[in-house]
Amino acid sequence: MPPFRQWRDFFPGWKTPTDSTDFHDRLISNLLYYQTNYLLLSTAVYIIAGFKDPVGVGTGTAVMLAVFLLSAYVGELPPIVDLKRRSPFTFLIINIIVVHFVAKAFVGVGTFLSATAISLAVTVSHASLCNRKVNEVACIKEARELKGTPMGFLLRARGK
């Protein structure tokens, strides 16, 4: 895990990206550089949500983990794999319907999903607007060093 960056470094100043390339480069660079800070920030959001509704966050986390594991298992069954190949849109609609009914059946899922959405919104908005001043050579060196980190793994899995 990369080191925790100081808060004054985490909030250096804000600047709107000039174009999509600037947005993309800044987003990837900041996600890699500040990933420990983002983990701490997301944890704080979940803790605050947990103070508001502790049973809901616990239930929501357990239910969404169970749904994820079950969908990963079911998604590899031959009839489901065939459905995904023949009609991916139908498979997507079925997934949305199933998750909707699971979310309605368990009260805490809404709290968990709200905390997740807030965490993602704060992380992406900070990563895209934070104006960290680094030169190109330092950025390339830093990206090589951070490829083995959890965020580096996620970004590689997304093809970035």
N, C-alpha and C positions, 0 to 999 in steps of 0.2 A: 504494500500500500504506500502511495506517495505521502510525503510529510504534510502535516497540517500547515496551511498558509496563514499568516497573521491577518487579523481582521482589517487592519489598515491597508494591507495588500489586496485583500478580498474586495474592498470597496474603493478602488483607485479613482474612479470617475466614470461618467456615463457618456456615451457617444452613440448616436444612431448609425447603423451600418449604411454605407453609401450604395452598395449594390448587393446582389445575391451572392457573389463570390466572397465579398468581405464578410457578409453574414455567416456563410458556411465556414470559412476559415476561422473566424473569431469564435464561433460556437464550438467547433471541434477542439480548438486550442484551449479554450477556457474549461470545457468539460474534462479534458485530460489534466490540466494544471491544477484545478481547484476541486478535484473529485472528492477528497477527504472533507473539505469544507461543505460540499453539497450533501455528502452523506450525513454529516452532523446537522445541517439545516433540515434535511428531510426527517431525521430522527426527532428533532425538536417539534416539527409539525405533527408527527404521530403522537408524541408525548402530550402536546396540547390537546389534540383530539381525544387522547386517552383520559385526560382529566375531565373533559366534557362528557364523554360516554365510554367508560372503561369496558363495560361488558360488550358494548356495540363494536368497539375496535377489536377486542379479542375474538368475538364471534365472527366478525367480518373477515379478519385475517385467516382464521381457521377455515371458514367456508370457502374463501377465494383460493386458498392453498389446495383444498380438497378438490375444487372444481378444476383448477389447473392440472393437478396430477391425474385426475380422472380423464380429462380431455386429452392429455398426452397419451394415456394408455389407450383410450378408445380411438384416437386418431390414427393409430397404427393397425387397427383391425382391417382385414381385407375388404369387407363391404364398404367401410368408410373411406378407405384409400381410393377405391373405385369411384365412389360418389364425388370425392374431391377432384379426381381427374375428369370425370364426365361433366360435372356441373359445380364449379367452385362457388358460384353465386348462391346456389341453393344451400350448399354447405355453410356458407357464411350466414345466411338467414336463419338456418336451423341453430347455429351457435348463438346468435343474438337472442333468439327466442328462449333457448334453454337458460342462458345466463340471466335474462330478464326474469324468468320465473323463479330461479334460485334466489336472485336478489330480492324479489318480493316476498319469498318464503321466510327469509332470515332478515330481521330488522337491522342488524349491525352492518350489513354489507354496504348500505348507503353511507354510513359514517366512514368506513374504510375507503370506499371509492372517492369520497370527498377529500379525505386527507391525501390520497394518492394524487388526485387532480391538482390540489393546491401545491403539493411538493413539486410536481412536474412543471407547473406554471411558473413557480418562483425560480426553479433551476434553469429552465430554458430562457426566461426573460433576463435573468442575471447573466447567463453565459453569452447571450447575444448582444447585450448592451454594455457589458463591462469592457472598458477601454484599457486593457493591459498593454503596456509598451514593451514589446520584445522585438528583437531583430530576426531576420529570416533564419540565420545560422543557428541561433539559440532555439528557435521554434522547432527546427528539424531535429536537433540534438535531443531536445526535450521529448518530442514525439517518439523517437526511437527508444528512449529510456522508459517511457510509460506504456509501451505496448503490452507488457506483461501484467498490467494492472487490471482490476475488474472493469473499469471504464474502457480501457483499451480493447479488452476482449469483446465487450458489447458493441463498440464501434466497428471492430473488424467483422463481427457477425452481421452487422447491418451494411457492410460493404463500404465503409468510410475509411 
